[in-house]
Amino acid sequence: MSTTYTWTVKALYTLQSPQPNYVVNCIWELTGTDGTHTASIDGNTQFAIEQTDPNFVPYAQLTQATVIGWVQAALGAQGIANFEANVQGQINSLANPPVSPAQTALPWSS
């Protein structure tokens, strides 16, 4: 079964310059589910301050989709793939737990 990934904004940090509530940092979470197992990873993306950003969106008009778009643009295709691979690895470990050694009593002790 394929994994479905969901990006969620957890928090935004702003400055009051060059615009009121100018977003400079986003805390986000990437969650993946294969229908049976779910895993996630948190991340932090910082944005450069553009003094004359022609695409500025007022804070009150931001949507989660807009901010996730900024995060994904900042990460790039390889960064997105790396985070998704991390979540997929967690899901794989849940579905097929790795074998871990267990401490066993010494054969000569009673």
Backbone as CSV, one residue per row, in Angstrom:
resi,resn,N_x,N_y,N_z,CA_x,CA_y,CA_z,C_x,C_y,C_z
1,MET,0.838,-1.166,0.000,0.000,0.000,0.000,0.895,1.246,0.000
2,SER,0.495,2.266,-0.718,1.311,3.475,-0.790,1.064,4.362,0.428
3,THR,2.020,5.221,0.681,1.950,6.114,1.830,1.401,7.468,1.389
4,THR,0.492,8.007,2.188,-0.050,9.347,1.970,0.632,10.294,2.946
5,TYR,1.160,11.400,2.421,1.869,12.383,3.242,1.021,13.631,3.416
6,THR,1.045,14.179,4.632,0.312,15.402,4.945,1.257,16.372,5.652
7,TRP,1.330,17.585,5.130,2.128,18.648,5.734,1.202,19.541,6.558
8,THR,1.642,19.900,7.776,0.846,20.740,8.663,1.725,21.833,9.259
9,VAL,1.218,23.057,9.263,1.909,24.161,9.933,1.568,24.100,11.413
10,LYS,2.585,24.063,12.260,2.387,24.006,13.709,2.511,25.388,14.360
11,ALA,3.387,26.251,13.800,3.582,27.591,14.362,4.264,28.475,13.336
12,LEU,3.993,29.766,13.443,4.660,30.767,12.609,5.273,31.821,13.525
13,TYR,6.457,32.286,13.152,7.115,33.362,13.875,7.242,34.544,12.927
14,THR,6.956,35.738,13.447,6.914,36.925,12.607,7.772,38.052,13.170
15,LEU,8.099,38.982,12.278,8.704,40.262,12.635,7.751,41.357,12.183
16,GLN,7.919,42.529,12.717,7.033,43.634,12.333,7.630,44.507,11.227
17,SER,8.751,44.077,10.672,9.382,44.803,9.579,9.949,43.784,8.594
18,PRO,9.835,43.933,7.324,9.452,45.143,6.608,7.942,45.360,6.520
19,GLN,7.136,44.378,6.903,5.676,44.503,6.917,5.194,44.003,8.283
20,PRO,4.003,44.411,8.711,3.470,43.858,9.973,3.285,42.338,9.849
21,ASN,3.690,41.613,10.885,3.548,40.151,10.926,4.188,39.472,9.730
22,TYR,5.391,39.890,9.388,6.151,39.313,8.285,6.700,37.958,8.739
23,VAL,6.308,36.883,8.080,6.685,35.527,8.504,8.154,35.261,8.177
24,VAL,8.908,34.872,9.205,10.326,34.575,9.028,10.683,33.138,9.413
25,ASN,9.748,32.431,10.056,10.060,31.074,10.503,8.769,30.267,10.598
26,CYS,8.844,29.014,10.173,7.690,28.113,10.226,8.107,26.800,10.876
27,ILE,7.354,26.384,11.863,7.506,25.051,12.459,6.419,24.196,11.820
28,TRP,6.801,23.074,11.249,5.869,22.236,10.503,6.030,20.782,10.890
29,GLU,5.049,19.981,10.459,5.087,18.533,10.696,4.710,17.835,9.394
30,LEU,5.447,16.792,9.077,5.133,15.931,7.945,4.693,14.583,8.515
31,THR,3.475,14.187,8.201,2.912,12.926,8.682,2.672,12.019,7.481
32,GLY,3.000,10.762,7.653,2.738,9.779,6.608,1.928,8.637,7.178
33,THR,1.028,8.096,6.362,0.255,6.929,6.777,0.108,5.980,5.595
34,ASP,0.211,4.703,5.888,0.011,3.692,4.844,-1.334,3.001,5.012
35,GLY,-2.187,3.576,5.869,-3.491,2.978,6.145,-3.479,2.134,7.400
36,THR,-2.309,1.663,7.790,-2.172,0.858,9.000,-1.257,1.541,10.007
37,HIS,-0.139,2.060,9.521,0.866,2.687,10.384,0.992,4.168,10.046
38,THR,1.280,4.946,11.080,1.452,6.388,10.924,2.748,6.813,11.600
39,ALA,3.473,7.709,10.936,4.713,8.244,11.495,4.825,9.706,11.082
40,SER,5.653,10.445,11.810,5.793,11.860,11.481,7.173,12.376,11.845
41,ILE,7.467,13.551,11.302,8.714,14.249,11.612,8.393,15.734,11.645
42,ASP,9.033,16.442,12.569,8.869,17.890,12.666,10.030,18.573,11.969
43,GLY,9.776,19.788,11.524,10.831,20.560,10.886,10.663,22.039,11.165
44,ASN,11.703,22.782,10.832,11.756,24.214,11.065,12.363,24.842,9.814
45,THR,11.624,25.726,9.169,12.126,26.393,7.971,12.131,27.888,8.208
46,GLN,13.283,28.505,7.945,13.405,29.949,8.066,13.317,30.573,6.685
47,PHE,12.736,31.766,6.629,12.580,32.483,5.372,13.398,33.766,5.419
48,ALA,14.000,34.109,4.295,14.788,35.334,4.205,13.863,36.550,4.228
49,ILE,14.369,37.611,4.792,13.597,38.851,4.823,13.847,39.593,3.513
50,GLU,12.783,39.796,2.759,12.844,40.523,1.494,12.241,41.906,1.722
51,GLN,13.061,42.928,1.660,12.584,44.282,1.938,11.522,44.749,0.941
52,THR,11.592,44.267,-0.290,10.628,44.696,-1.317,10.016,43.474,-1.983
53,ASP,9.426,42.596,-1.192,8.830,41.363,-1.722,7.532,41.687,-2.462
54,PRO,7.524,41.526,-3.810,6.314,41.839,-4.567,5.185,40.830,-4.342
55,ASN,5.516,39.660,-3.781,4.514,38.617,-3.546,4.086,38.549,-2.088
56,PHE,4.315,39.632,-1.337,3.959,39.645,0.081,2.467,39.362,0.259
57,VAL,2.166,38.454,1.191,0.774,38.131,1.523,0.540,38.600,2.959
58,PRO,-0.432,39.478,3.181,-0.716,39.905,4.556,-1.022,38.695,5.448
59,TYR,-0.558,38.771,6.687,-0.680,37.652,7.617,-2.109,37.133,7.716
60,ALA,-3.069,38.005,7.796,-4.476,37.605,7.946,-4.995,36.856,6.718
61,GLN,-4.305,36.983,5.592,-4.746,36.320,4.361,-3.981,35.033,4.069
62,LEU,-3.031,34.683,4.930,-2.267,33.454,4.720,-3.154,32.228,4.906
63,THR,-2.857,31.201,4.124,-3.491,29.902,4.306,-2.399,28.884,4.594
64,GLN,-2.792,27.765,5.156,-1.816,26.707,5.398,-1.185,26.264,4.078
65,ALA,-1.977,26.180,3.019,-1.451,25.764,1.712,-0.381,26.730,1.212
66,THR,-0.584,28.038,1.430,0.415,29.025,1.009,1.722,28.821,1.753
67,VAL,1.640,28.683,3.070,2.850,28.541,3.883,3.552,27.222,3.577
68,ILE,2.805,26.141,3.421,3.417,24.856,3.058,4.106,24.987,1.700
69,GLY,3.524,25.726,0.792,4.173,25.980,-0.495,5.514,26.664,-0.319
70,TRP,5.581,27.638,0.596,6.854,28.311,0.879,7.867,27.323,1.453
71,VAL,7.406,26.496,2.403,8.293,25.515,3.037,8.841,24.564,1.984
72,GLN,7.962,24.011,1.160,8.401,23.054,0.150,9.316,23.708,-0.882
73,ALA,9.053,24.959,-1.236,9.941,25.664,-2.167,11.325,25.845,-1.543
74,ALA,11.357,26.153,-0.246,12.634,26.329,0.448,13.403,25.008,0.547
75,LEU,12.685,23.911,0.758,13.326,22.598,0.881,13.802,22.068,-0.466
76,GLY,13.059,22.353,-1.516,13.384,21.817,-2.834,12.953,20.362,-2.943
77,ALA,12.956,19.854,-4.147,12.492,18.485,-4.405,13.300,17.454,-3.621
78,GLN,14.615,17.635,-3.540,15.450,16.665,-2.826,15.183,16.703,-1.330
79,GLY,14.988,17.891,-0.784,14.684,18.007,0.646,13.357,17.354,0.989
80,ILE,12.351,17.584,0.147,11.044,16.954,0.359,11.195,15.439,0.306
81,ALA,11.916,14.947,-0.696,12.122,13.499,-0.843,12.838,12.925,0.381
82,ASN,13.808,13.652,0.923,14.539,13.177,2.104,13.635,13.068,3.327
83,PHE,12.790,14.072,3.546,11.877,14.023,4.692,10.844,12.913,4.520
84,GLU,10.312,12.758,3.314,9.353,11.679,3.068,10.012,10.315,3.249
85,ALA,11.275,10.180,2.832,11.994,8.917,3.019,12.187,8.623,4.506
86,ASN,12.431,9.660,5.293,12.574,9.479,6.737,11.284,8.944,7.343
87,VAL,10.162,9.561,6.977,8.861,9.111,7.492,8.567,7.697,7.001
88,GLN,8.873,7.420,5.732,8.643,6.075,5.186,9.483,5.041,5.937
89,GLY,10.705,5.401,6.289,11.554,4.492,7.068,10.951,4.176,8.421
90,GLN,10.350,5.184,9.056,9.677,4.950,10.343,8.498,3.998,10.162
91,ILE,7.725,4.220,9.097,6.569,3.353,8.824,7.036,1.928,8.550
92,ASN,8.107,1.787,7.775,8.647,0.454,7.479,9.077,-0.259,8.756
93,SER,9.672,0.490,9.687,10.096,-0.112,10.955,8.914,-0.512,11.827
94,LEU,7.816,0.241,11.720,6.616,-0.143,12.464,5.988,-1.401,11.876
95,ALA,5.982,-1.486,10.545,5.378,-2.638,9.870,6.235,-3.891,10.039
96,ASN,7.535,-3.713,10.021,8.478,-4.835,10.146,9.545,-4.431,11.160
97,PRO,9.246,-4.555,12.441,10.198,-4.101,13.462,11.568,-4.747,13.284
98,PRO,12.613,-3.942,13.410,13.960,-4.507,13.290,14.236,-5.452,14.452
99,VAL,15.073,-6.415,14.205,15.454,-7.371,15.236,16.456,-6.692,16.150
100,SER,16.157,-6.709,17.432,17.041,-6.109,18.426,17.561,-7.201,19.340
101,PRO,18.834,-7.136,19.672,19.357,-8.144,20.596,18.763,-7.952,21.991
102,ALA,18.556,-9.047,22.674,18.035,-9.017,24.035,19.088,-9.554,24.986
103,GLN,19.173,-8.975,26.163,20.110,-9.483,27.148,19.607,-10.833,27.636
104,THR,20.486,-11.783,27.644,20.144,-13.142,28.066,20.980,-13.489,29.303
105,ALA,20.365,-14.194,30.235,21.076,-14.607,31.445,22.274,-15.468,31.054
106,LEU,23.349,-15.292,31.778,24.543,-16.083,31.507,24.252,-17.551,31.826
107,PRO,24.724,-18.453,30.969,24.392,-19.863,31.156,24.966,-20.478,32.433
108,TRP,25.997,-19.874,32.984,26.615,-20.444,34.194,26.096,-19.824,35.485
109,SER,25.169,-18.843,35.356,24.631,-18.261,36.593,23.291,-18.925,36.890
110,SER,22.935,-18.932,38.177,21.677,-19.605,38.532,20.559,-18.659,38.745
